Amino acid sequence: MKQTLLRFTMKLTLMLMALVLGGMLRAQPATKDENVLHDPMIMRPGYVAPNEDAVASSVVTIGNYDNFKLGVDFAECSITNNPLNPLQYFAVWNSTGSAGGKGYYTLDGYNWNASSPSWTQMRGDVVVAYDSSGNLAYQNMYGASSILGVKVAISSNNGQTWAAPVNSNSGVDKNWLAADQTSGPFSNRLMGVMTANSGGSVSRSSDNGVSWQSSPNLNPQNLPGMSICIGPDGDIQGGSQYIVTNSGSSFASVYTFFESNDGGATFQQRSAQSFSNTVGSQVNGRNAVLNMRTRPYPNIAADNSYGPHRGRLYLVYASNNPTGNGNKPDIFLRYSDDHAVTWSPAKVVNDDPNSQNNHNWFPAIWTEKNTGRLYISWMDTRDTPTSDSAMIYATYTDDGITFQPNQQISSKKMKINCSSCGGGGTPMYLGDYNGIAANPVTAMLAWTDFRDNNFGSYTAYFPDYAMRTMLAVNDTLIDTLSVNVAVPSVKLYNNTVEFSAEVAPSPATGSFEFYFPNGNTLSTLPDSVSLQVVRQGDVPSGVYNLTVTGRGPNGTPVHKRSLIFKVVNTAPVAAFAATETGICTGSSIGFNDQSAGAPTQWEWAFTGGSPASSTAQNPSGITYPASGSYNVTLKVTNAFGSNTSSKPAYITVSDQPAAPVATNAEICFGLPVPQLTATGIDIRWYNDAALTTQVGSGNSFSTGQSLPGIYQYYATQSTIGCESAASIATLTIHPKPEAMVADFDPTCSAYPAFDLVNGTPAGGVYSGPGVSENRFDPSVAGVGEHKIIYIYTDENGCGDTASASIIVNESPATSLAPFEAVCANQAAFNLTGGLPEGGTWSGTGVSSGQFDPAAAGPGEHLITYSIAPVNGCEGMASQPLTVNTVPQPVLGSDTTLCANLAVTIDGNTPNGVSYLWTPGGATSPTLVVDSTGIGIGAAAFVLAVTSNMNCTGTDAVIVTFKDCTGIEEFAGALRLNIYPNPGNGKFALELNATTPLRLNLRVINTLGKEVYARQSITVNGSLKYTLDLSNQPDGMYVLYVYDTKSSISRKIIIYR
């Protein structure tokens, strides 16, 4: 019994020692889900992890796009890139080994190697971050039998080697790490968070992870998912450190946001938000999508750029839409512009139609610090109607408001409920998060892929371009191998792609050279380039591998494609071509070697040429001075033999013909464009004076031009390849003028015709109803709407047409009786004859219903009678009224003569047909006057002349007879002033006498009738006297001032 007990004791001791030693070396994932509020790695019982180091990295290319498979690990990943070198990325996944994680690095953006720090008893939840100086921090939970906290290891060479890890946080679950990549006051500071036994643990390091200081725990925090990011505080780079905690219940978590402005020493709560709900279904107290455990982790990132949204804080999470157990989740985004105090409404990131039919969950985010662009990736079932398989999708946004079209990133579907992957629990552990990191050109996604029924560790670029290489002819290189390199499509990639090439193995002798005839860079995508691989020297026969590499402007994205080709060594086969085979005398041409088989020597013979021979591969400048036909021969040689090719009468040399006769053409824009023509033989057309670009041939040439302009082309003729000088043919396409006509105002049927002036440019022609000589007559057009057409033709004969409508409304019925002619000197009179009565009059010489012939003047005047508007139209009627010219006799100036003399007054007047003199009643055009019957003194003689239109005009002259033996009129003793003269009938007389006088006044009209008299007016010095003739009509009158011895007379005129 003792022996049995001893053996059992020893056996038990050995077992315990093995367990302890194993625990010291390996922190095995749990096989039970014991706490639904924590998210540990859970391994399926009996799962045997693969030999991780035996899985080599590979590139999986499907549909010309690359996914990079780095290995097989245990899900959950994080990725970061070196801000000093866009080619350097480091990615890490959980593992079942004692290291707790498996890391991979790339130094060229394409090839990956595995590397991890030397640490044991690690528990996973791996996170990596780069600071601004190129130091890489790797965070991993640790603890032998339970999680105690996290350690951080630092690498200065992208994970190739690591410094000894140090403890940073104490806690029990889900950690996160951030690094300040700015040049602000907290530059390069590392900050870590994780769920602790009470609240959320916060720590910081300001010496590149050598030592860490703890900050007060943040509450509330009881659910996994606590996260951290760095953002600006106004102009202070990195001045805001944000932390979001996750609390509440698994199906109604609360995001509480904190901010620090002192580098993480203290934090202030900004807000608490209940944004999330269930993700998928509620299974055993957990969120699950097709038996994959998940949680609405709050992912936060800040815009550190100097763009329009600097400082914007982004929040991305997954939740069911609509809310409720068993529904399907979407990816949501919100942002805050006031340091997490308030938040924007939620925007759905995924753009799948009818997203309620698909699962969209598991988001990862990154904000690129230079551009502010937010990249988002997630798992998506839109490609599977049954929603049991997923792919990785991604998009980006520059403002959190609009998103680029979602892009499929993973190249093959993965079954979500992967029971063979190794995760345990119900719902099953298949990882809790993915990763993404970006540089200014592109981002790289990291995720766990189940496509091969295991935890595949994958990465891919986004935005990205597809790449394809194809042999242009075959896979045999004799002298040149032609390859087509294409970018057949893109996934939101809009930068350049530059290509390079290399061949392996390197040949023992000779070499390969690579030529891109049209350049090695694509700026517009999709597109392709041509690559020529040319062997130089004696490259050995054999099989070689050609690798073509494509890179973005900063080296990323980078992709490679390989082709196998063969080198075959044979004697060359001679072949050649001339740059031209028909030339003019004295011209020079070149020859191009087209031989196959990589010749090394060339021997040319040019009959009739100068020089007559050459050993160059592609000789040029061979001149032929005389016309004729000449032979050319080429012999090529290499180490394997030689070959000769001869072409008899290959070169034809002709004398240059004269230039052809070319004809110009011109046309108006919009009409069929005529062809240019030239007379000659073998006509060639060029669009440049240097004759470098031929655009046509033949005696007629369609230019293809259709827009206005002056286009010059150059026509030559050729005789057996000898081309003449050029003649210029010009095509002129005149611009078409743009005719416009503004809308016409409505008019009325009774209105007079008016000029049409609404058309532009001016100078065109109008047509339409009622239009004549560009005038519109409403009465001719009639009542209704009429289309008026305006046709404008410019100086080139190019025209355009426009039209507008004019509406003629009906005017009320109005009539006007014809007028009888009147004389120009007739007094103003009232207008009559318009019906219905009560209207108004208008026209030349019309005022207040009266017509004044004097104001109108001689001629025909249109008098219009209008009545009040009805429906906007006046009633109008018009009649002409003729004002006849009044004959105007001119009798000359008043005259004074001696009483013994006589004077003849000439009254001949144009248009006068009858004459009447007063006094006396003579009817002749002239009148002889003497003092008979007059005596000493003045007498007025008035002539009335009547025209054939019965209009009478008058004039008067005063003849004064004096006693030539005595004193003349008043002997200068009296001065007489009359004003105003003409006047309205009242005149002021101013009499000034040097001696006392007693005077008489007398006024007679043109008929000789006395109309005013006054006797015995005493003037002693100065006298002012008012002469009132206001009762007399307008006309001419004669005033006599006289005494018993003398008299004076003055003409006065009444004109009102």
PyMOL commands that set and color helices and strands:
alter all, ss='L'
color gray80, all
select helices_A, chain A and resi 2-25+52-54+355-357+778-781+853-856+969-972
alter helices_A, ss='H'
color red, helices_A
select strands_A, chain A and resi 58-62+65-72+77-81+89-94+101-106+112-114+122-130+136-142+149-155+166-170+173-179+190-195+200-205+213-218+227-233+236-249+252-260+268-273+281-283+286-289+292-294+299-302+313-320+329-336+347-348+360-367+374-380+389-397+407-408+414-415+435-438+443-449+456-462+464-465+468-471+476-477+480-487+490-491+497-504+511-515+521-522+527-536+542-551+558-567+576-578+582-584+588-589+591-593+601-606+613-614+622-623+628-638+641-654+661-663+665-668+676-679+684-686+694-697+700-701+709-716+718-719+722-723+727-734+740-741+747-748+754-755+759-760+765-767+771-772+775-776+784-793+799-809+815-816+822-823+829-830+834-835+840-842+846-847+850-851+859-870+873-884+895-898+903-906+912-918+926-929+937-947+952-962+974-979+986-993+997-1005+1010-1019+1022-1028+1035-1042+1047-1054
alter strands_A, ss='S'
color yellow, strands_A
deselect
rebuild
show_as cartoon
